Amino acid sequence: MSAPRRPSGPKREGPAVRRTRTPGADGHTGRAPGPDGAQPRHGPGNGPARRRPDGARHGDGPPGDGPPWRRFRPPGPPRPPRPPVPLRLGNPARRINIGLAGMAVVLSLFAGRLVQLQGLDSKVFAAKAASLRVREEKLPARRGSITDVNGHPMAVTVEARQISADPEKIPADKRDEVAGRLAAVLGVPKDGIAGKLAKTGTRYALLARDVPLGVASRVMDLDIDGVNSTPHFQRLYPGGDLAGGLIGFVGDDGDGLTGVEHTYDTQLSGKDGRQTIEIGGTGQRIPMTRSTRQEPVAGKGVRLTIDRDIQWAAQQAITRQVRTTGARSGSVIVLDVRTGQVLAMANAPEVDLRDWRSVPPAGWGNRAVSEVFEPGSTGKVVTAAAALQTGAVRPETVFEVHDKYRCADRVLGDAHPHPPERLTFTGIIAESSNVGTIMAAERVTDQSLYTMLRSFGFGARTGSGAYGEEAGLLPKRETWSGSQRCTIAFGQGVSVTALQMAGVYQAIANGGVRVAPRVVAGTTGADGGFVPAPAPKRTRVISERTARDITTMLEAAVAAEEGTGSLAAIDGYRVAGKTGTAQRYDERCRGYCGYTATFVGFTPADAPRLVALAVLQAPENGHFGGEIAAPVFKEVMTFALKTRKIPPTGTTPPSVRMGTDG
């Protein structure tokens, strides 16, 4: 049985050699193991393969003695070297085309962006670029002046500068030095400036305001990078505290905060202008560059009705009396009878407009129109007007007056105990009897008295134009209790301001015609032209005869020996007036504690020209109006008569009957 054939493969050159395999012990055909039983190295068999000796032929040797010998095959001739494989070169055209396409895309993007910047969005980016070097500045309008009735300045505006800095432009190691140099010129503490320069996160620090032009020029001569000087207007008040509560003041931004400065802020402030300039990296203006400018429009001036000289005299008098009596406060009003113009509106204490920041806000107001009080006996003229106007009584009507009087659930009385007296209605007013006034009021209806109070302006603002004016208090007639109608008759249970009470006497002095008081005479334009304020409202409150009768009663209160207002008498002049002493309601004691002392009157009594009122709140040394308020009236009125050149009339007061013996 022949051995299996090897798979066919490529034939080698040389003689063919036949190979055989002998079955082994395990029945498999293979090489016979060697004498020691080891398998041949090249695979299973019965013995090691041995090279056939030279010249031996296939099949020589004993059978079973091993595999047949292989015929030696000499090596053939060397193979020739393989030819080199040729390199396949790529086609560069494709890569070049891709690269060119990519470059074209990039260039087209650049070109598109360039078109956008230069063509489509050029104005936008030009504006952004310009904003980096163009600065818009506000050109503040000059605020209008406030003058008295004669044109004397009470509040004026002058040119000044504001000094500011950009902290980021001042190196940290130079700030202390810069602060020292600036402080030396500005005359302010160095630490304050150093603290402002040390602020982080801001490009603006205000170092000083209201800097005079000369000082600002010296600051800029220091040539400190980041320090700027900008135009600014400074508000000055030549009179200091003169009419401070009436005039008011402006804040840091130039807007009016109180007084006339606030009420007439629109007219005074004008309209700010604008300008645009180009600046360099240091923040300084670039010369010879384009700029736009819108000129500011100056504010209008306001002319007050106040007479500076009379205001000064009134303020001096009330300040001195507040100090003398230990009063909490005081006010003086002077009115022109015919026009209603306020010639003086003084308060004590008064805010100093040059240093208003040092005064608590409670002291900024104008007490003459904001502080209300019960008028006391000065309010009896309204009861007299109601009684005379309705014909319920006449000046010579006689009443038997006791010092006590029961009214509903209360017992009311006069200021001083006295035996029963027979007094005319003129005597009741002249001697200021509470009981007599109640008896006269009982002859008129509550509605008549309420209507008269309303007609004289109780419970309503006067419309004077003064800032912070209060309306006072007049209870509705339906709410009056039995005793309240009695207390209202002699000036308790209602409240007024000093200006309201002065207005009551102005109407009586003006023949019964009430002229609304006012503090502003008009405005002046930039050309100096004066525009008067609208004419005040004129209202007839009582008849001329009633006004004349009340004037006679008030003149008796000053001239008669029994009158309570003798300390208000002025040599050579006929004076008509009334004292008032009212219990003062105070929230501090949650009731009535202390007094309000008042005197109000007019002169000349037979041809009235001026009305004046003086009031003191919570005096400690004396409390009767005839004792502490009447002298203030006399001092102020005497000065005002001389200032206004009002001569005495030369007449004598009429003889009046105050009472009867029987």
Helices and strands as residue ranges (DSSP letters): E 22-23, E 29-30, H 92-115, I 116-120, H 122-133, E 134-139, E 146-147, E 153-165, G 167-169, G 172-174, H 175-186, H 190-197, E 205-211, H 213-221, E 227-236, H 244-247, H 259-263, H 265-269, E 273-278, E 292-294, E 301-304, H 308-325, E 329-336, E 342-348, G 353-358, G 361-363, H 367-370, G 376-379, H 380-389, E 398-401, E 404-407, E 410-413, E 421-424, H 425-431, H 434-441, H 446-455, G 477-479, H 484-489, H 498-509, E 513-515, E 520-524, E 530-532, E 538-540, H 544-559, G 566-568, E 576-586, E 591-603, E 610-617, H 625-628, H 630-643, E 659-660
